[in-house]
């Protein structure tokens, strides 16, 4: 469980990690490895960044899906998170995923940008935020 303010986030034990504690640096665009979601469904993606350094650092993340694991064809953009520019940032995106595989297309910008501890998970959208007395 992850503490979030006055509540406790109750994570789905079967959540798929797309980025796990990644350090994203050097300006440019890259893609994560594809993750097999097994079947089409509605998914909540949560993007968290811990520490951000550099001059005017920016992080743009788009979630993509494909019916083939290597993303060589049938790639669709599902949605993008609002741009990350600061430490300790959390963003959520809930979308219907019509394909079996998902990945993140990541664009890092700025001068000497470093996003440390970046995590992106795909989980059941019915994961809940419990208050401290119900956790």
C-alpha positions as CSV (number, residue, x, y, z in Angstrom):
1,X,0.0,0.0,0.0
2,X,1.1,3.5,-0.7
3,X,0.3,6.4,1.7
4,X,-1.4,9.3,0.0
5,X,-2.3,12.2,2.3
6,X,-5.0,11.3,4.7
7,X,-6.0,8.0,2.9
8,X,-4.3,4.8,1.8
9,X,-4.2,3.8,-1.8
10,X,-5.3,0.2,-2.1
11,X,-3.5,-1.2,-5.2
12,X,-4.7,-4.0,-7.3
13,X,-2.2,-6.9,-6.7
14,X,-2.4,-7.8,-10.4
15,X,-1.5,-4.3,-11.6
16,X,0.9,-4.3,-14.6
17,X,4.1,-2.3,-14.3
18,X,4.9,-0.4,-17.5
19,X,7.7,1.7,-15.9
20,X,9.0,0.7,-12.5
21,X,11.2,3.2,-10.7
22,X,12.7,4.2,-14.0
23,X,15.2,7.0,-14.4
24,X,14.3,9.0,-17.5
25,X,17.0,11.3,-18.7
26,X,18.4,12.9,-21.9
27,X,16.0,14.8,-24.0
28,X,14.3,12.7,-26.7
29,X,11.6,10.1,-27.2
30,X,11.6,6.4,-26.3
31,X,9.0,3.6,-25.8
32,X,8.7,1.2,-22.9
33,X,8.5,-2.5,-23.4
34,X,5.0,-3.7,-24.2
35,X,2.9,-5.3,-21.4
36,X,0.3,-8.0,-22.1
37,X,-3.1,-7.0,-20.6
38,X,-4.6,-10.3,-21.7
39,X,-7.9,-8.9,-23.1
40,X,-9.5,-5.6,-24.0
41,X,-10.9,-3.7,-21.0
42,X,-11.1,-0.4,-19.2
43,X,-7.8,0.4,-17.4
44,X,-6.6,3.1,-15.1
45,X,-3.1,4.2,-15.7
46,X,-1.2,6.0,-12.9
47,X,2.0,7.9,-13.6
48,X,4.2,8.9,-10.6
49,X,7.5,10.8,-10.6
50,X,9.6,11.2,-7.5
51,X,12.5,13.6,-8.2
52,X,12.9,15.9,-11.1
53,X,16.0,17.9,-11.9
54,X,17.4,19.9,-14.8
55,X,16.6,23.2,-16.4
56,X,13.0,23.5,-17.6
57,X,12.5,19.7,-17.5
58,X,9.4,18.3,-19.1
59,X,8.0,14.8,-19.3
60,X,5.2,13.8,-21.8
61,X,3.8,10.3,-21.7
62,X,1.3,8.8,-24.2
63,X,-0.2,5.4,-23.6
64,X,-0.3,3.3,-26.7
65,X,-1.9,-0.1,-27.5
66,X,-1.4,-2.8,-30.2
67,X,-2.6,-6.2,-31.0
68,X,1.0,-7.4,-31.6
69,X,3.5,-7.6,-28.8
70,X,6.4,-5.9,-30.7
71,X,4.2,-2.9,-31.7
72,X,5.3,-3.3,-35.4
73,X,1.7,-2.6,-36.5
74,X,-1.8,-1.8,-35.4
75,X,-0.6,0.9,-32.9
76,X,-3.1,3.3,-31.5
77,X,-2.7,6.2,-29.1
78,X,-5.1,5.8,-26.2
79,X,-4.4,9.1,-24.3
80,X,-1.8,11.3,-22.8
81,X,-1.1,12.5,-19.3
82,X,-0.8,16.3,-18.7
83,X,2.8,17.3,-18.9
84,X,5.0,16.7,-15.8
85,X,7.5,19.4,-14.8
86,X,7.9,19.0,-11.0
87,X,8.9,16.4,-8.4
88,X,6.4,14.3,-6.5
89,X,3.8,14.4,-9.3
90,X,1.0,11.9,-9.8
91,X,-1.3,11.7,-12.8
92,X,-4.2,9.4,-13.6
93,X,-5.7,8.4,-17.0
94,X,-8.6,6.0,-17.4
95,X,-9.3,4.7,-20.9
96,X,-10.7,1.7,-22.7
97,X,-7.9,-0.4,-24.1
98,X,-9.1,-2.2,-27.2
99,X,-5.9,-4.2,-27.8
100,X,-4.0,-6.8,-25.9
101,X,-0.7,-5.0,-25.4
102,X,0.1,-1.5,-24.0
103,X,3.2,0.6,-23.7
104,X,4.3,4.1,-22.9
105,X,5.7,6.5,-25.5
106,X,7.9,8.9,-23.4
107,X,9.2,12.3,-24.5
108,X,11.7,14.0,-22.2
109,X,12.6,17.7,-22.8
110,X,14.6,20.5,-21.2
111,X,18.3,21.0,-20.5
112,X,19.9,18.0,-18.6
113,X,16.5,16.7,-17.5
114,X,16.3,13.8,-15.1
115,X,13.1,12.2,-13.8
116,X,14.1,9.7,-11.1
117,X,11.8,7.1,-9.7
118,X,9.2,7.3,-12.5
119,X,6.5,4.7,-12.3
120,X,3.6,3.9,-14.6
121,X,1.1,1.1,-13.7
122,X,-2.0,-0.2,-15.4
123,X,-4.6,-1.4,-13.0
124,X,-8.3,-2.1,-12.6
125,X,-10.2,1.2,-12.5
126,X,-12.1,0.1,-9.4
127,X,-9.0,0.3,-7.2
128,X,-10.1,2.7,-4.4
129,X,-8.7,5.4,-2.1
130,X,-9.6,4.4,1.4
131,X,-9.8,6.7,4.3
132,X,-7.4,6.0,7.1
133,X,-10.1,4.5,9.3
134,X,-11.3,2.0,6.6
135,X,-7.9,0.7,5.4
